[in-house]
Amino acid sequence: MSISEQGTVPRAPRSIPVLGHTGALWRDPLGWLKACSGGPGIQELKLRGRRGYLVADAKLAHSVLTNVSDFDKGGQIADQARAVLGNGLLTCPAAEHRRQRRLMQPAFTRERVGEAGVVMVEEAERLAASWRDGERLDLVPVLNRLTQRVTIRSLLPSFDLSSIDEMVSVFDRLLDGEVFRHAVLPEWARNLPLPSARRFTAAVAEADATCARAVESARADPAAGGLLSALLEKGAGEEEALFSDEELKAQVVTFLAAGTETTASVLSWFFHRVAEDPALGERLHQELDTVLEGRTATAEDVPQLPFTNALFAETLRVHSPTWIIARCATREVELGGHRFPEGTEFYVSPYQLHHNPAVHPDPERFDPDRWTGGRSALVPSVGYVPFGAGARICIGARFALHEAVIAVSALAGRWDLRPEPGARVRPRPRIVMAPHGLVLRAHDRRAAV
């Protein structure tokens, strides 16, 4: 195959003069990504006045995500995320990633996730007990608070209620869509003295100060346990320096910014899909009733709920919370028959890959039975990367899936969530792709017996 230069790469659809694709990404990013699925495997983008490339072919995208020697964390969106989240595991370059991942690993062993499962059960049961028969639920903020409380308590079991509520409030403000807006705007627009820019700066500073207090608390009481204490322990590599306070702050921000709204979003879409299809709800309730007999699942029960897991795998395909991933070429690379210089920015969209009919037949059909036969949402494949792939696959994937299944067992085990007539649910891509307008009404399943 002959190799051509990057200038021969076809341009992605919906480009306009001056703004390029910034307008399409701002107005209708998911519609635009679907439009890209039928085009070439690599398509030229222009975002904020800079050229980049969407890797729309599943095999090429998998190569970009797994080939860490040629493609590193980078690009304008990644740089902006680093300014918010710090230089933590999610945002750090490859030169630091291996060390950080090794130091993070003790916090995500099966044993640690099992210990966190106790918190997951307590918080899910607390939420289930707080609902009333016939109550109208604005589900997304409710589930955001659930996942935030689980994460904070798992990080720092010694935190009191007021400290937990303070951290929840701080990260609500940080995740209010400003990161995404600032990432896609041109540099000159991001520097305008707008109210949104001031809110963004204030939220980042507030989150930094809050995480600094969390690190200080963990260092003061290392015997308190929790995920953060695990990061203070010497691992197998005794010669390796432990995290500094600045690095620990970045990990806490990453836990709370990347590990709470993503899980809440998936849970929200899960309940939306079950609510709009009574047959799915019936199968879910039957499995929960048969396997758990009225109790809440524990971490050990998660593998024993195959249909629940299949529902989550399909939810992650159709509504992948991480919908755009940025990489930067670390040297001259050849990809898809084209040659690109060092520093070229590439974008992979799990959403676009998951809705590509060449990979997933009839991609708009929500069908959990795609996942029968032992396939797991935790194992990436070509064209299915809800948690990423390769060395940078999400370290908290098992934690998130366990948390989600446990939450469903407590909430759906007791409550039948039904849609409100006339409600219009639609995706709202921000940092994650959460549903907008999702209102469900809770009906006590015990009252129907």
N, C-alpha and C positions, 0 to 999 in steps of 0.2 A: 504493500500500500504506500503510495506516495504521501509525503508529509508537506502540508501547506503552512503558510504563516498565519498568524492570528487574524490578520486583516481580511481573510477570506471567510471567517465565521459568519453565518447569517445572523441578522439581528432578530431579537425576540419581538413578538407582536406588540402593538399598542404604544409604540414610541412616538413622542411628539417633540418638536423642535425645542431646544434649550433645556427643558426639563427631562427629556429622555423618558425613562420608565418610572421616574419618581412619582408622577401623578397616578399611574396605574397601580403602583404598590401602595399608594396612600388611599385611593378611593375604593379599589376592589382587588386586594391582593390575591384572594383565593380564586376568584374568577379568572384573573390574569394567569395564575399558575396553571389552572386547568387548560387554558388556551395554549399554553406552552407545551402541553403533553403530546399534542399531535405533531409537533415540529421536530427539527433536527435535535440530535443528541446533545449538542452544545450550542448555546445561543448567546449572542452578545447583548449585554445590558449597559445602560447608562444611568447611574444613580448618583445624585448629588454632584453631577458634573464629572464623575469618574467612570471609566470603563471597567466592567466586570463581565463574568460569564456564568450563566445558569447551566448547570450540568443536569440535563433532563433525562438522559439515558440511564437506566437503572444500573447496568454493569459499570459504566464510567463513574457514576456517582459513588458506587460502592468502592471503587478504586481510590477516589479522592478521599473518602472517609477513612480508609484503612491504610493507605500508603503514607505513613507519617514522615518518611524520609524526604518526600517531595512536596507534601502539602501540610502546612502547619496552621494552627489557629491564627486567624488574621483577617484582614479586610476592615472596611470602615465600620460595619456593624459590630464586629468583634472588638475593635478598638474602643468603641463607645461603651460596650458592655463592660470592658475592663475598667473604664473610668468610673463605672458605677459599682461593680462587684469587687473591685480590687484584683490582685493577681493571684486568685485562688485556683482551685483545681479545674473549674469550668473554663477559665479564661487564660490561664498561663500558657506560654509557648512550650513547644516540645522539649526544649532544653531543660525545663524545670518540671515538666509534667510527670516524668517517671519517678522522680524523688517524691513529689507531692502525693502521687497515687500510692506509693509504698507506705508512706506515713499515714495516709487516710484509711488504708485497708483494715486495720484493727477495729475501726468503728463500724465496719459493715460485714463482719463475719456472720455466719448463720446464728452463732450464739448471741451476738450483740443484737441482731435483728429480732431474735426470739425474745430477748429481754425487753426490747422496745415494744414488742407485741402486747405486753401487759398494759402499757400506757395507751396503745391503740384501742384495746378493748375497753378500758375505763372511759376514754373520751367518747368513743362511739356509743357506748351504753348511756352515758350522761346525756348526749344529744338526743338519742332515741326516747329517753324518758321525759325530755323537756317538751316534746310535741303534744298537741291535743287533737282529738278526733275532729276532723273537718277543718283543721287549720290550713290557711293559705300560706305557702312557703316561697319566698324569694330565694331559690336554692343556692345560687352561686355564692353570695356572701356567707350564707350559713355554712357551706362546705369549706369555703376558704378559712373561716375561723376554726373549724374542726382540724384541718390539716396543719394550720399554724400552731394550734395548741399542742397537737401531737409532736410536731417537730421541736418546739421549744422545750417541752417537758422531756423529750428524748435526749436533747442536747444537754440540758441542765435540770436534772430531777429535783434539785434543791430550790429552784426558783419558786417564790411565792406567787399567789394569784395576781397581785398588783403588778409584779414584774412581768408576768406573762401577758397581761392585758396591755401593758405599755409597749412591749415588743410587737404585739399584734397590730396595734395602732400605728406604730412607726412604719412597719412594712406594708401596711395598707396604703400609706401615702407614697411610699417608694414605688409600688407596683401599679400606680394609677395611670398607666399608659404613657408616661412621659419618656421612659427609656426608648420605646419604639419610635415615638414621634421625633425625638432628638437624633435617633440613629439614621432616619431616612431623609431628614431635612438637609439642604445644602448648608455648608459651613456659615455663610453669611446670615442665613435665616436663624440658625441655632444661636447666634451671638446677639440677636436683637434683644433689647431689654423688655421682653414680654413677661406677663404674669406667670405663664407656664414655665418659662426658663427659671424664674425665681423660685417657684415651687419645686422644680426639679433639683436645683442646687441645695435648697434647704432640706429636702428629703434625703439626699445623699449624705449630707453632713450629719443629720439626725441619726440615720442608720449606722453610720460609722461610729458615732459616740455610743450608741446602744450596744453595738457588738463589742466595743472596747470594754464596757462594763461586764458583759457576759464572760469575756476572756479573763478579766480580773477576778471574777467570782469563781471560775473554774480553777484558776491557779491557787486561789486562797483555800480551796477545799477539794483537793484532787481525789479524795476518797469518796466523794459524793456520787461517783458513778456517772453514767450517761455517755453519749457519743463524744462530747467535747472532752471529757476526761480521758477517753481512749486515745485522743490525739496528743495527750501529754505524756504518754507512756513510751518507754523505749521499746522498739520492736525488735525483730530478728536482726536487723542491721545495726548493731550497737555503735558502729563507727559513724553512723549517719546523724547529722545534726537534726534535732527536733524543730518543730515549727517555732518561728519567732512570734511575738505578740501580733505584729502586723500581718503575718501570714495566717495566724489563727483567726483574726478578725475577718480576713477575706473568706476563709472557709465558712465561718458563721453566716456571713452575708449570702454566700452561695447556697448553703443549706436552706436558708429562709426565703431567698428570692427565687431560687430555681427549683426547690423541692417542695413547695407548698402549693402555689397557684397551679402548677402543672398537675399535681394529683387531684386537687379540687376540680379542675377543669374536666379531667377524665371522668371523675365521679359524676359530675353534673351531666355530661353527655350520656353517660351510662344510664342514669335514671330517666333522662329524657327519652332515650331510645326504648327502654322498657315500658315507660308510661304510654308511649304512642302505639305500642304493639302489644295488646293484651296476651297474645300467644306467648311472646317472650316472657312477659311477667309471670304467666302461669308456670312455665318451665323453670324459671328462676325460683319461685316460691316453693315449688315441689322439691327441687334439689335441696334448698336450705332446710325445709321441714324434715326431709328424709334423713339427711346426713347429720344435721345438728340437733334435731329434735327440740327446737325452741331456744337453744343457747346461742351465745355469740361465738363465732369461730375464733380459734387461736392460730398462731403461726403454723402449728403442726397440722391444722385442718385445711390449710390453703390448697395443698395438692389434691385433696379429696373432693374438691368442688369443680369438676371439669367444665360444666356448662357455665358457671360463673366466670371461670378463667377464660373461656372462649368468648364470652360477652365482652370481657375487658380487652382481649386481643383484637376483636373487631372494632371496638370503640377506639382503640389506639390507632388502628388503620384509618378509619374514616375521619376521626377527629384528633389527629396527632397534635398534642399541645405544642411541641417544638416543630414549627412549620418552616423555619429557614435556618440554615447552618452555613457559616462562612469559613473558607479556607484560603490560604495564600501560598503561592508557589515559592518554595525555598531556593529553587534554582530553575534553570531552563527545563521545561518539561514538554513531553509530547502526550497529547490526549485527544482521542477521537480523530486522529489523522491531522491534527494541527499542532504547530509548535508555538509555545508561549514563553515569554521571558520570565526571569525571576521577578517576584513581586506581583505577578498577575493575581487578581482576586477572583475566586470561584465561589459559587453559591449552590448548595444542594438543598432541595426542599423535600422533607419527608412527606408533606401534604401532597405535593405534585407527584411524587413517586407512588404514593399509596392510592392515588386516583388515576393512575395510568392504566388504561385498559389492556395494554400489551403485557402488563405484569399481573394485574388483578382483573380478571374478566368481570364485566358488569360492575364497575367499581362503585357506582352510586347506590347499589343495593346493599343494605345492611344485613349481613348474613353470618352470624356466629358459627354456623356449621362449616364455614371454611376452615375452622381451627380444630375440628375433630381429628382424632388420630394421633394425639400427643404433641402437636405443635404448640410451642410456648411463645408468649409475647416477649419473654426475656431473651430469646435467641434471635438475633438479627439474621436476615437473609437478603439476597439481592432483591431490592425493591421493597423491603420491609425493614425500616430502621427507626422505630418510634423512640428508642433510647440511644440512637447513634450506632456506631459500629467501630470495630478495631480497638486500638489501645485507649481510645477516648470514649468508649461506651459508658453510659451513665453508671457510676459506681453505686448509686442509690436505687437502681432499678428494682431489686428484690424488696428493699424497704418499702418503696412506693406501691408495688403490687400487693404486698402483704397488708399494708395500711388500707388500701382500697377494698380488698376482699373482706377484711375484718369489718370495715365500715358498712359495706353492703349487707353483711350477715346480720349486723345489729339493727340497721335501719329497715331493710326490706324484710327481715325476719318478723318484725312487728308491724310495719306500716306498708300499706299499698298506696303508692304515690301516683296520682292520676292527673292528667293535664287539665288546665283551666280552659273552658270553651273560648275560642277566639284568640287565644294567646299565640303570638308569632315569634317563634324561636329562630334565631339566626346567629351564625358565627360572628364573633367580634375579635379579629386578630390584633393582639397587642403584643406583649412579650410572649404570651401564650395564646392559643386560640380557644377562648372561652365562649360559652353560649350567652347570648344577650336576650333578655325577655323570657327567661325560663322561670315560670311560676307553676308549681304543682300543689295539689291539695292532698293532705295526709288523711288516710282512712285507716282506722285501727283494725287490723286483721283479726284481733281477738274478739272484737265486738261482732264480727260476722260469723263466728263459729256457733 
